[in-house]
Amino acid sequence: MKNQEQNIIEKLRFGDESGLREMFDLYYSPLCIFALKYIDAFDKSEDLVQEVFINFWEKNRVAQLNGSLKSYLFTAVKNNALAYIRKNNKYLLEELNDDIDLFVEESIDSEMLEDKKKQLYKELDNLSENNRKVFEAIVFENLKYKEVAEIHGVSVNTVKTQFSRSLKQLRASFTIIILLLLHS
């Protein structure tokens, strides 16, 4: 692979687009899978990897490349993923903080809170049994992915996938979950 990497670097240094194609063919799939360590949506991981390739070509990063191309690409994908997470968590936290301010200002009576709980539990019943158990363990029991994986005898990645699916399905219930957490 080292020879193949050197050939790719030489082509890229001479502006030969076939080097970009070879780099893409060699590293695209492994980089997408690597990005899933940080981003649990495969389509987003593909976008992040494509951004790395585009940036590498357009900004002629090969000219500044001192070490391994592979190392550079994996580091760039990691940095892009972390930047994406920071950017999106900030947005979500700001959105969440706005909701929290709204909830703090309002007084919630216990009857309304009980109704909200019932509504959430109905929505939890719509989840598959595995997704529901994972969601409850992480949210209600405050367990880590690894602990949930050990309890259920599945991989950590399976737990992450099931939790992600649960959150996507319960997205409309985030307000209820926040209310419950604020008033528990």
TAWO-V29355 format. One record per helix or strand. SS is the DSSP state (@ for helix, = for strand). FROM is the first residue (numbers start at 1). LEN is the number of residues. If there is no record, write none. Layout:
ss:SS from:FROM len:LEN
ss:SS from:FROM len:LEN
//
This chain:
ss:@ from:2 len:12
ss:@ from:17 len:19
ss:@ from:42 len:17
ss:@ from:61 len:4
ss:@ from:69 len:37
ss:@ from:110 len:16
ss:@ from:129 len:11
ss:@ from:145 len:8
ss:@ from:156 len:27
//
